[in-house]
Amino acid sequence: MGVITPERERTEPAQPPPPPEEPPRRDIPWGLIVIGAVVALLATGVLSFRDLLPSIDNPFKAETVDRSGPAVLKSLQDIGEYRAAAGHFEVVIDLEKDTALPSEILGERTLFVAVGSVDAGVDLSALDDDAVEVSSDRRTATITLPPVHLFEPALDIDRSHVYDRERGLLNELGGLFSDESNYQQDLYRLAEDKMTAAARQGGGIIPRAEENTREMLESLLGSLGFTTVTVRFAS
């Protein structure tokens, strides 16, 4: 009779260890990548804000619409001025607005290249009968004219331009909300004054205007039969 052995303890087969948990998947920060790329391109000069702004609609953009009517003629007048010479000038205006604060914070300096002309001539409408003396044989004439004067300078807006401009931080911020027309008028006025001063001091325009006026009158009266024409300018 065989020996009955106790039943062996039944054991479960060993389970393999669970796989390690995968770390949570992070989304790629595309927004930061794009911003970083734009900053890098701006730093290297590849892009500029001018390249980006046109693609964005500006809600504050203003459109200029000309609704003004045509010019209306109010009066007519005769012009008896003879413009005998013109001087063409170019001047560099160095205009600086200095303050007690450092210029990097508050201050402005502009280099403006102004191009224009100043005419010189005679006002013939001021002549009276006493200004002209004619001989009895109508062969000799003496004309006394008023002195040559300078006309208002005329700036060439197309050729005049700002060459360089340096502005403090506060000036830059203020310029976003201020009207630049007054500052521009100051530049124009200063340029005109300097052109007029140059024409008056030694530009040779006044002597040239006197010579041209004299030749014009001599030619005109010579065609009328005068053989001797003397032109004088009042002092």
C-alpha positions as CSV (number, residue, x, y, z in Angstrom):
1,M,0.0,0.0,0.0
2,G,1.5,3.2,-1.1
3,V,2.2,6.1,1.2
4,I,-0.1,8.9,0.7
5,T,2.0,12.2,0.7
6,P,0.4,15.5,1.5
7,E,-0.6,17.4,-1.5
8,R,2.0,19.9,-2.6
9,E,1.1,23.5,-2.0
10,R,0.1,24.9,-5.3
11,T,1.9,28.1,-6.2
12,E,1.0,30.7,-8.9
13,P,3.6,31.4,-11.5
14,A,5.6,34.6,-10.9
15,Q,4.2,37.7,-12.7
16,P,6.6,39.9,-14.6
17,P,7.2,43.3,-13.1
18,P,4.9,46.1,-14.5
19,P,6.5,48.3,-17.2
20,P,7.8,51.7,-16.0
21,E,5.3,54.5,-16.3
22,E,6.0,56.8,-19.3
23,P,6.6,60.4,-18.3
24,P,3.7,62.7,-19.1
25,R,4.0,64.0,-22.6
26,R,4.6,67.7,-22.8
27,D,3.2,69.8,-25.6
28,I,5.7,71.6,-27.8
29,P,5.6,75.3,-26.8
30,W,5.2,76.5,-30.4
31,G,4.2,80.0,-29.2
32,L,7.5,80.5,-27.3
33,I,9.5,79.1,-30.3
34,V,7.9,81.5,-32.7
35,I,8.4,84.5,-30.3
36,G,12.0,83.4,-29.8
37,A,12.6,83.1,-33.6
38,V,11.1,86.6,-34.2
39,V,13.3,88.1,-31.5
40,A,16.3,86.5,-33.0
41,L,15.5,87.8,-36.5
42,L,14.9,91.2,-35.2
43,A,18.2,91.2,-33.4
44,T,20.0,90.3,-36.6
45,G,18.1,92.8,-38.7
46,V,16.4,90.3,-40.9
47,L,12.9,91.5,-39.9
48,S,11.6,94.8,-38.8
49,F,8.4,96.0,-37.3
50,R,7.6,97.6,-40.6
51,D,7.5,94.1,-42.1
52,L,5.1,92.9,-39.4
53,L,2.7,95.9,-39.1
54,P,1.2,95.8,-42.5
55,S,-0.3,92.4,-41.9
56,I,-2.1,93.7,-38.8
57,D,-5.1,95.9,-39.2
58,N,-4.5,99.1,-37.2
59,P,-7.8,100.2,-35.7
60,F,-6.4,103.7,-35.2
61,K,-5.3,104.2,-38.8
62,A,-6.6,107.4,-40.3
63,E,-7.5,108.0,-43.9
64,T,-7.1,111.4,-45.4
65,V,-10.2,112.6,-47.4
66,D,-10.1,115.9,-49.2
67,R,-13.6,117.4,-49.1
68,S,-12.5,121.0,-49.6
69,G,-13.9,123.0,-52.5
70,P,-12.1,124.7,-55.3
71,A,-10.2,128.0,-54.7
72,V,-12.3,131.1,-55.1
73,L,-10.8,134.2,-56.8
74,K,-11.4,137.2,-54.5
75,S,-9.4,140.0,-56.2
76,L,-7.0,140.8,-59.0
77,Q,-4.1,143.2,-58.9
78,D,-1.4,144.3,-61.3
79,I,2.2,143.3,-60.6
80,G,4.8,145.8,-61.7
81,E,7.8,144.0,-60.2
82,Y,10.7,143.0,-62.4
83,R,12.6,140.0,-61.1
84,A,16.1,140.5,-62.6
85,A,18.2,137.8,-60.8
86,A,17.8,134.7,-58.7
87,G,20.2,133.1,-56.3
88,H,20.0,129.4,-55.5
89,F,21.1,128.4,-52.0
90,E,21.7,125.3,-49.9
91,V,22.0,125.6,-46.2
92,V,22.3,123.0,-43.4
93,I,20.2,123.9,-40.3
94,D,21.5,122.5,-37.1
95,L,18.7,123.1,-34.6
96,E,19.0,121.8,-31.1
97,K,16.5,122.1,-28.2
98,D,18.6,121.7,-25.0
99,T,17.3,121.2,-21.5
100,A,18.7,120.6,-18.0
101,L,18.1,116.9,-18.3
102,P,20.4,114.6,-20.3
103,S,19.8,114.7,-24.0
104,E,19.0,110.9,-24.0
105,I,16.0,111.6,-21.8
106,L,14.8,115.1,-22.9
107,G,16.3,116.9,-25.8
108,E,16.2,117.1,-29.6
109,R,18.7,118.0,-32.3
110,T,17.9,118.1,-36.1
111,L,20.1,118.5,-39.1
112,F,17.9,119.9,-41.9
113,V,19.2,120.4,-45.5
114,A,17.3,123.2,-47.0
115,V,17.4,124.0,-50.7
116,G,15.8,127.1,-52.2
117,S,16.1,130.4,-54.1
118,V,16.0,134.1,-53.5
119,D,15.0,136.5,-56.3
120,A,16.1,140.1,-56.6
121,G,14.3,142.8,-58.6
122,V,12.8,146.3,-58.9
123,D,9.3,147.5,-58.2
124,L,8.5,149.4,-61.5
125,S,5.0,150.2,-60.3
126,A,6.4,152.8,-58.0
127,L,7.8,154.9,-60.9
128,D,6.2,158.3,-61.6
129,D,6.7,160.9,-64.3
130,D,9.7,162.5,-62.6
131,A,11.5,159.1,-62.7
132,V,12.0,159.4,-66.5
133,E,13.8,162.3,-68.2
134,V,13.7,162.5,-72.0
135,S,15.6,164.9,-74.2
136,S,13.9,167.2,-76.6
137,D,15.1,165.2,-79.6
138,R,13.9,162.0,-78.0
139,R,17.3,160.4,-78.4
140,T,18.5,160.5,-74.7
141,A,16.6,159.0,-71.7
142,T,17.5,158.9,-68.0
143,I,15.6,156.7,-65.7
144,T,15.8,156.7,-61.9
145,L,14.7,153.4,-60.4
146,P,14.0,152.4,-56.7
147,P,16.7,150.3,-55.2
148,V,16.8,146.6,-55.9
149,H,15.2,144.6,-53.2
150,L,15.0,140.9,-52.3
151,F,11.8,138.9,-52.6
152,E,10.6,136.3,-50.2
153,P,12.8,133.1,-50.4
154,A,11.2,130.0,-52.0
155,L,12.1,126.7,-50.5
156,D,12.3,123.6,-52.8
157,I,10.3,121.2,-50.7
158,D,11.1,118.2,-52.9
159,R,14.8,118.7,-52.4
160,S,14.8,119.8,-48.8
161,H,15.0,117.0,-46.3
162,V,15.9,116.1,-42.7
163,Y,19.4,114.6,-42.8
164,D,19.6,113.4,-39.2
165,R,17.4,113.7,-36.1
166,E,18.2,112.7,-32.5
167,R,15.5,112.8,-29.9
168,G,15.3,111.9,-26.2
169,L,13.1,109.2,-24.8
170,L,10.5,111.7,-23.6
171,N,10.5,113.5,-26.9
172,E,10.0,110.2,-28.8
173,L,7.0,109.4,-26.6
174,G,5.6,112.9,-26.9
175,G,6.0,112.8,-30.7
176,L,3.5,110.1,-30.9
177,F,0.7,112.4,-29.7
178,S,2.0,115.9,-30.8
179,D,1.7,117.8,-34.1
180,E,5.1,118.1,-35.9
181,S,3.9,120.9,-38.2
182,N,5.0,123.7,-35.8
183,Y,8.5,122.2,-35.5
184,Q,8.7,121.9,-39.3
185,Q,7.6,125.5,-39.7
186,D,10.5,126.5,-37.4
187,L,13.0,124.7,-39.6
188,Y,11.5,126.3,-42.8
189,R,11.5,129.8,-41.2
190,L,15.1,129.5,-40.0
191,A,16.2,128.3,-43.4
192,E,14.5,131.2,-45.2
193,D,16.1,133.7,-42.9
194,K,19.6,132.3,-43.5
195,M,19.1,132.3,-47.3
196,T,17.9,135.9,-47.2
197,A,20.9,137.0,-45.1
198,A,23.3,135.2,-47.4
199,A,21.7,136.9,-50.5
200,R,21.9,140.3,-48.8
201,Q,25.4,140.1,-47.5
202,G,27.6,138.8,-50.3
203,G,25.8,136.6,-52.8
204,G,26.2,139.1,-55.6
205,I,22.5,138.9,-56.4
206,I,21.8,142.6,-56.0
207,P,24.6,143.8,-58.4
208,R,23.5,141.2,-60.9
209,A,19.9,142.4,-60.7
210,E,21.0,146.0,-61.2
211,E,23.0,145.0,-64.3
212,N,20.2,142.9,-65.8
213,T,17.6,145.6,-65.2
214,R,19.8,148.2,-66.8
215,E,20.4,146.0,-69.9
216,M,16.6,145.3,-70.2
217,L,15.7,149.0,-70.1
218,E,18.5,149.9,-72.5
219,S,17.3,147.3,-75.0
220,L,13.7,148.2,-74.6
221,L,14.3,152.0,-75.1
222,G,16.8,151.3,-77.8
223,S,14.1,149.6,-79.8
224,L,12.0,152.7,-79.5
225,G,14.7,154.9,-81.0
226,F,16.7,156.1,-78.0
227,T,20.4,156.1,-78.6
228,T,21.6,156.9,-75.1
229,V,19.9,155.4,-72.1
230,T,21.1,156.0,-68.5
231,V,19.7,153.9,-65.7
232,R,20.2,155.0,-62.1
233,F,19.2,153.3,-58.8
234,A,18.1,155.4,-55.9
235,S,20.1,154.9,-52.7
